[in-house]
Amino acid sequence: MAKAKVGTATYTVKFIVTHDDKTYPPGEPITLTEEQAEPLVKLGSIEAAAPAVDAEQ
């Protein structure tokens, strides 16, 4: 798994999002800065991703 850049967070796409000439379908993870993500969160296009959970608990 790629490490996120400092100052970014991973979000889950709820509705199709296009960013940097790439289209992200619903359910796809997307890493954005808080500034990039804010309008998409307000529109309901993305939501904060749940932290990864170890499947072997």
ZIZIVEN-V822848 format. One record per backbone hydrogen bond with DSSP energy under -1.0 kcal/mol. NH is the residue of the N-H (numbers start at 1). CO is the residue of the C=O. E is the energy in kcal/mol with one decimal. If there is no record, write none. Layout:
# ZIZIVEN-V822848
[[NH,CO,E] [NH,CO,E]]
This chain:
# ZIZIVEN-V822848
[[8,5,-1.5] [9,32,-2.5] [11,30,-3.3] [12,47,-3.4] [13,28,-2.5] [14,45,-3.4] [15,45,-1.9] [17,24,-2.0] [19,22,-2.7] [22,19,-1.3] [24,17,-3.6] [27,13,-3.4] [28,25,-2.0] [30,11,-2.5] [32,9,-2.2] [37,33,-2.4] [38,34,-2.2] [41,37,-2.6] [42,38,-2.3] [43,39,-1.8] [45,40,-2.2] [47,12,-2.1] [49,10,-1.8]]
